[in-house]
Amino acid sequence: MRATVYARVSGEMQEREGTSLQSQTEACLKLAHDKGYEVPEEFIIAETYSGLSLDRPRLNELRQWVRDKEVDVVIAYTLDRLSRDPVHFIILQEELQRAGVEIILATETLDSSDLGLLITHIKGYAAKLEAEKIRERTMRGKRSRVEKEHKLPTGRGVIYGYNYDKEEGKNTATDCLDIVRVAGMWLAEEGISLNEVCRRLMARRIPAPKGGTRWSRAAIGRILRNQTYAGRTYAFRTITKDKKRLARPQEEQTEIPNAVDRAAFTWDEWLVIQRQLDRNRELSPRNQKLAYLLRGMVYCKRDGRKYHGIPMHGQPYYRCSGRSRLVSSTPCDNKTMSAKWLEENVWFEVANVLKNPEMILTELRRRKESGVDITHLEERVKLNCNQLVAIDEAETRYLRLYGAGVISRDKLETECKRIGSERARIERENKDLDTRIAEAKELVFDSEQIDQVCNLVTTNLVNLTFEEKRLALEALNVKVWIDGHSVAVQGMIPIPEGDIVLQPL
């Protein structure tokens, strides 16, 4: 039988505890030899990676071997070498069992009985807690060493313009640091944009941080925002939570004096650069807030999605949200509309109708008489919400059964798929009910308020402010539907022959 050996450490601490990669590998190979297993050299894995992560390069390679039926046995030193997370271990165990691959541990026996599985889960949680404690102790030790020795911690990324001196624990300047100063002074003294800085650097064929001569706004922006170039260096600036890297509060960071042998700027020069960067951001056309009169009122006739406002070449446009591949795998091909043209034409047609408030009131009374029972719809929504709670509880119950080894992974996937379909059906029904309730409530109108809105429009139609136009459109629940070059306006507006249809100029 062919076996693979998997050895893993997270760092230097395991070396000191006697669980080095070499000792793990030797123990696993001895076990394989005693049992008569064949272990090809390329099937011996030694990896340095956290056991709390399931996405490990060499472990992924091992899992691929299992899927390809290339191994019959996986040998590890201890359970926590495979994973320190009990949930991850269950996933690995399920994959190996499905492929008919056996797990053997060099220092303990893996019991597959119900009691043995329970003990395995308990050990897994204990290993996870120990990993968290190791991480905490390691971070505490690093912070203490940095505060005591005033040296940069190892493992920091290389900063453009500096080389890291491991013995001195500081960054030493290179010729590229002069490039940083030149770029910063262009910005501070001439007030140019980051795009212009990039163009000048590329015109002079200055090497970029990642090689080549192509500079990006993001790269030069990160450099000029970094306090290290002003002689102030901080350690432990970020923290990882839920696999996301976040900035630590300033008071939790540790300042390292004299961490660089030469700074690119004085502190006052660096502050001038920051003010210019902030000013450039404020004046950038990308950050200008454009007002969209029909925001939230424009819909795509082809896929039902909303149109959203988007600046293009400094001008406001409305574009279907379905055009983005992040929203739909098949992007919508409906037309993108100029906001100026669309708003002018829609407002012109709506204003013509608003000149006669009595027609609006007549239409609203007619719709109210043919309305629906709101109480009945709300009761159905409440019943559906109770069903969703029951569905969530059922899903949790199946997950617990799977975690305890009572049901198989196939059974879990089947039930979760069924539950997901039922949940989606109820949520769609609730969405439809909410829409019908909202439409019914809109018919509960105040005739005096309608008169006030219409009088406001007709008496000062030309000089209405943006907010006053929005008020009129919202009061009449205006919706604009776009289909190619045709635009239809709907809402609580009496239109005897149907929707208003506009043809673009």
N, C-alpha and C positions, 0 to 999 in steps of 0.2 A: 504494500500500500504506500502511496505517495503522501508525504506530510509536508506542511510548511511551518516554520518557526516564526513566531512574532514576539519581538522584544521591544519595550518602549520605556523611555524615561522622559520626564518633563524638564529636567535641568540638573544643576550640580548637586542639589540636595539628595537625589536618589543615589548619586555616586557615593556620597559620604555615608549613606545608610546601607551600602553593600548590595544595592540592587542595580548595579551598572549594566549597561548593554552587554558587555562581555560575559559577566557572570550569569545573566539571564540566558544568553544564547548557549553557553556551555551546558547549563543544567537541562535545557530543553533538548539539545542534541544528544545528551547522554540518555535521556528518557526515550527518545526516538530510536537510538541504537539498541537499548534493552528490549524494546517491543518489536524490533525488526522492521521499522519503517524506513523508507527511502526518503532522504531529504536532499534534493538537488541544491547546489550552492546558490542558484538564483532564487530559490524559494526561502532563503533565510532573510528575514526582515528585521532590521534594527532601526528604530525611529525615535527621534526626539520631538515630542509633541504633547500637548496637554491631553490628558485622559478625559477631560470634560467635553471635548469636541468629538463628534462622530465623523466630521469631514476632515480626515487626515490623508495625506497623499499616499503613503505606503499601505495604510489600512484599506483605502479604496482599491488599491491594486490587488490586495488579498481578496477582497469581496468579488472582484472581477474574476479572479481565478476560480473562486467557488462557483460563480454563475456559469463559467465555461467548463465545469466538471474536470478541472485540471488537478485538484487535490482531493484527498479523502479524509485527511485529519488536519486540524489546526492545533498546534501546541503553543501554550503560553506559560510564563513562569507562575503568575498568579492571576486571579480573576480581574483585579484592578489594572493589570497591564493591558487587557483588552479594552476596558472602559471603566471610568470612575462614576459613570451615570447609570443607574439601574435601568432606566427607560431605554437608553442606548444599547445596553447589554441585551435586553429582551429582543430588540430589533435584530441585533447580530445573531443571537441564538436562534431566532425564528428563521432567518435567512439560511443559516447553516443546516438546520434540521430539514428545511424544505429541500435542500440540495443533497441531503444524505451525508453531510460532513459532520464528523465527530469533533467535539472540543475536549482536549485533555490538558490538565494543569500539572505543572512539574512539582508543585509543593502542596497540593491539596486535591481532594477528589470532588468532582462535580456531580452532585446527586440530582437525578432527574425526577425523583418522586415529588409528590405535592409538598411534603414537609421540606424536602431538599430545595425546591424552588423558592419556598418562603424564606429559608435561611439565605439563599443566594440573593434575594431581593434586599434582605436586611443588610447583608455584607455590602451590597452595591450602594445603599444609602449611606452606610458608614464610610465607604471609600470616597463618596462625593463630599461628605462633610470634612473629611481629612484633607481633600484637595483644596477646599475653600480655606481651611486653616493654613495649609502650606502656602497658598497664594498670599494670604494676609501676613504671615510671618516673613515671607520673602520681601513683600513691599515695605514692611516695617523696617527690615534690615537694610534695604536699599536707602530708604529715607534717612535712617540714622547715620549710615556711612557717608551720605552726601552732606548732611548737616555738619558732621564731624570733620571730614577731610576737605570739604569745599571743592569736590571734583565732580565732573559730569558723570552720571550713571552710564554704564555700558548698555549697548543696545539702541542708543539714539540714532536716528537717521542722519546721514551726512548733510550738512548745510552748505548751500552753494557759496563758494568763496572761501571755504575753510576745509582743513583736514583735521581729523580727530587724532590727537596725540594720546594714546592709551596710557603711557607711563605718567604723563603730566596731568591727565584727566581734563584737558582743555582743548579748545579749537584753535588751530594755528592758521593764520591768514595765508591765502594763495593769491596769485595774480588776478584771479577772477573777482576778488573783493573790490578792486579798483573799478571794475565794470558796474558793480552794484552802486558804488558812490556816484559814478557818472550818471547812471539812470535816475537815481534819486534827486540829484541836483538839477537835471533837466526838468523834472517835475516841479521842484520847489521854486526854481528861479524863473522858468519860462511859462509855468502853468499849463503845460501841454497835457494831453490825455494819455492813458495807458496804451491805447492803440498806436499813438504816435511814438511812444517810447519803444514799442515792439518793432515798428517799422524802421526806426533808426538803428536798433540793435541788429536787425536782420540785414539792413543795407550794408552794415560794416562787417557782416558775417561773424558776429560774436558768438562763441559756443554757448548753447542753451544748457540748462541744468540736466536734461535727460539726453544730451547728445544732439548732434546736428546744429543747425543755425536757425531753426524755427522757434520763435518765442510766442508765447500766448499771454493774453491779458491776465489770466488766472495765475500763471507762474510768476510774472513780474509783480503782480499785486500781492501774492503771498510773501515774496521776498521783502518788499518795501513795508509790509505791515509787521514784520518780525522784529521784536525789540532786541534780539541778539546783535543785529547790525548797529545798534546804538550802545552796545556794551552792557546790556542788561539781559542776563540769561536766567531762565526759570526751569526747574525740573518738576516732573509730575504735573504737567499742565493739563493732561486729559485723563479721563476715567472711562472705562468700558462698562456699559450697562445694557443688558439685553442685546449683545452683539453690536451695539452702537457706540461710537467714540464721541464723548461729550467733553466740553471744556470744564475744568475744575474751577471753583471760585478762587479769586485771586489770593484770599487768605490761606487756602489750602496748598498753594504752590510754594516751592522752596527756591529762593533766589540763591544763585551761585556767584559769588564775587570773583572777578578776574577770570571768567570762564573763557574769554577770548584774549589773544595776545594783542589784537589791534581791532578797533571798531571802524566801521565805514563812515559813521556819522557821529557828531556830538548829539547829546540829548535834545538840545534846542533845534538842531537841524532836522532831527527825526520827527519832532512835533510839527514843524512846518510842513514836512512831507505828508503827515497824517491829515492835517487840515486841508491840504490841496486834494488829497484822495477823497476826503469827505465832500469837498466842494464839487469835484468832478462827478461823484455819484449823484448829488442833488441835481446837477444840471444835465445829466445824461438823458437823452430822449427815451431810453428804455424805462426810466423810472418816473417819467411824467405820468401822473394820474389822469387818464382820459375819462370824461363823463359820458356815459351811454344812456340816452333817454329811454331806450327800449330794453334796458337790462332786465333779464329774467322773463321777458314777454315774447321773445322770438323763438320759433320752433321749426324744426325740419319736417317737411311733409313726407319725406321718404323713409326716415327711420325713427321719427318721433322724438329725437333728442333735441335738447335745447341748443340754440345758437349762443355763443359767448362773444364778448367784445375782445378784440385783439388788435394791437397797433401794428401796422405794416408800413414801413418807410415813413414813420412819423405820423401816419394818418390812421384814424379809427375805422375798423371794419367789424362786421359780424361774420362769424364762421361757425359752421356746424361742429359740435364737439365730437361727432362721430368720424371726423376726418383724421383724428389722431389714432395711430396704431396702438397706443396704450389703452384706448377705450374700446376699439373694435379691430378684430383681425382683418376685416374687410372694410377699409376706409370708405366713408360716404363721399360721393362725388357731387353733392349738391353745391350750388354756387355760393361763393363768398361775396357778401354784399357790402358796399360802401355805407358806413354808418350815416354819413351826411345825407346821401341820396335817400336811404330808407327812412330815416327819421323825418325828413322834410315831407315826403309823400304820404307816409302814414299819418302824420299829424294833420296835414291838409285835409285828408278824407275824414278823419275823426272829428276835426273842428267843424266841418260842415254839418255833421250829424248833431253835434252838441248845440247848435244854434236853435234847436227845437226840443226843449226838455220834456214837453208833453208827450211827444212820440216815444221817448225813452221810458217814461212812467207807464204808458199804455202797454209797451212790450214787456216790461217787468211784471205787471199785473197778470198778463196772459201766461207767462212762464210760471208764475207762482201758483196759479190755479191748476196747472198740469204737473205740479211738483211731486216729490216722493216723501215718504214718512221718514224723517231724520232719526226718530227714536228707534225704529226697527233696524235701520242701518247701523246705528251705534251699538245695539245689542249684539248684532252679528260680529262686529269688530271685537267686542269684549269676549265673545265666545271663542273667536279665533286666537286671541291673545292667550287664553287659558290653554288652548290646544298647543300653542308654541311652548309654553312652560312645561307641559307634559312631555313634549318631544325632546326638549333639552335634558330633562331628567332621565328619559330613556337612553339618550345618547351617553350620558355620564355613567349610567348603570352598565352599559355594554363595555365602555372603556375600562371600568373597574374589573369586570369579569375577565377581560383580556389580560389586564395587568396581573391578575391572580392566576392566570393559566387555565381558567375554566373553559374558555372558548378559544378557537383558533383564530389566526389572523384573517383567513378567508371569510370566516363567519363575521368577524368584526367589520371587514370592508363591505360585505353584503348588507349588513344592517345599517351601517353608516350611510351607504348609498341610498337605501330606501328611506331612511330618516331625512336625508338631505333633500330628496325629491319632494317628500311631503311638506317639509318646512318651506321650500321654495314655492309650492303651490299655495300654501296658506298666506305667505307674505305677498304673493301677487294678488290674491283675492283681497287682502287687507288694503293694499295700495289702491285697488280699484274702488273699494268702499270708501276710503278716505277722500278720493277725488269726488265721488258722488255726494258725500256729505258736505264737502267744501262748496260744491256748486249749489247745493240746496240752501246752504246758509247764506250764500251770496244773494239769494233772492229775497232775504229778509232785509228790506231796504228802508231808508228814511227819505220820504219824498221831499222834505225840506232841504236835506243835504244834497240831493240830486239837483234841486233848483239852485242852490248856492253855487255848486260847481259849474253848472251851465251858465249862470249869470256872470260868474267870474271870467269865463272864457269869452262869452259874447261881448262883454263890455270893454275888455282890454285884450283882444285876441292877438294883436301884433306884438304887444310888449310883455307878454307872459314870461316869467322867469323859468329857468330849468326846473326848479322844485315845483312850481305851480303846474307845469305841464305833466310832470310825473304824478302829481296828485290827481289830476283829471284822468289820466290813463289808468291808474290803479283803481280809482273809484268805479270806473266802467269795466274793469276786468278785461282789458284789451289783450288779445293774443294775436300774434302775427305769424302766419305760416308761410314758409318759403319753399317753392318747388321750381327749381331752375330759375327762369326769368319771371315767373309769376309770383305775386305776393298777395295773400289773402288775409284780411283783417277780420277777426271775430271778437265777440264779447257781448256784454249786456247792451248792445246797440241794435235798434230796430232797423233791419235792412230787408225790405220786402222781397227782393229778388235774390237773396242769398248774400254771400260774402262780397266784400269790396275787392276787386281784382285790379292790381296795378301792373302796368307794363313798363319796364325800365326805359329810360330815355335813350 
